[in-house]
């Protein structure tokens, strides 16, 4: 298969050309050369960009993603790192569930003011406490 130019890769991958250039600077992808002024990429770059997008969606940093590739460009994904990220996502999902439930309560709370709602006050306290202590939100509805 023939190489793809930067505009075609950007279009197929759904990212701006500037992102491709940035990823190239970070060593996440490599061009095969240039045709005129336009960078050229091997079609395999699309799979690599999909892996990068998946890693970003999962919350990995670009440096973490870069470590998921061997020097030859093949994926070398640390399963422990994936498991740790899944655990982190589980914690975040629980926190977001607590936040969602608290916001729904506050939206329907009959108190004259949100600041007069004991549940909403507990949510505010928990947020302040979690920022100070790096702890996670607990449900103020209990």
Residue pairs with C-beta under 8 A, 6 or more apart in sequence:
1 43
2 43
3 32
3 33
3 35
3 40
3 41
3 42
3 43
4 12
4 40
4 41
4 42
4 43
4 45
4 46
5 35
5 38
5 39
5 40
5 41
6 17
6 20
6 21
6 31
6 38
6 39
6 40
6 41
7 17
7 38
9 20
9 41
9 45
9 46
9 49
10 16
10 17
10 19
10 20
12 46
13 20
13 46
13 49
13 50
13 53
15 49
15 53
20 29
20 39
20 41
20 49
21 39
23 29
23 49
23 52
23 62
24 30
24 31
24 39
26 62
26 66
27 66
28 48
28 52
28 62
28 65
28 66
28 69
29 41
29 45
29 48
29 49
29 52
30 73
31 39
31 40
31 41
32 40
32 41
32 42
33 39
33 40
34 40
48 69
48 73
51 65
51 68
51 75
52 62
52 65
55 64
55 65
55 68
56 62
56 65
58 85
58 89
59 85
59 88
59 89
60 68
60 85
64 81
67 78
68 75
68 76
68 77
68 78
68 81
69 75
69 76
70 76
91 136
94 136
95 136
95 137
98 137
98 138
98 139
98 140
99 123
99 137
101 139
101 141
102 119
102 120
102 123
102 139
102 140
102 141
105 117
105 119
105 120
105 141
106 114
106 117
106 119
106 120
106 123
109 117
109 119
109 120
111 117
111 120
114 120
115 121
119 140
119 141
120 140
122 140
123 137
123 140
125 140
126 137
126 138
126 140
127 137
129 135
130 136
130 137
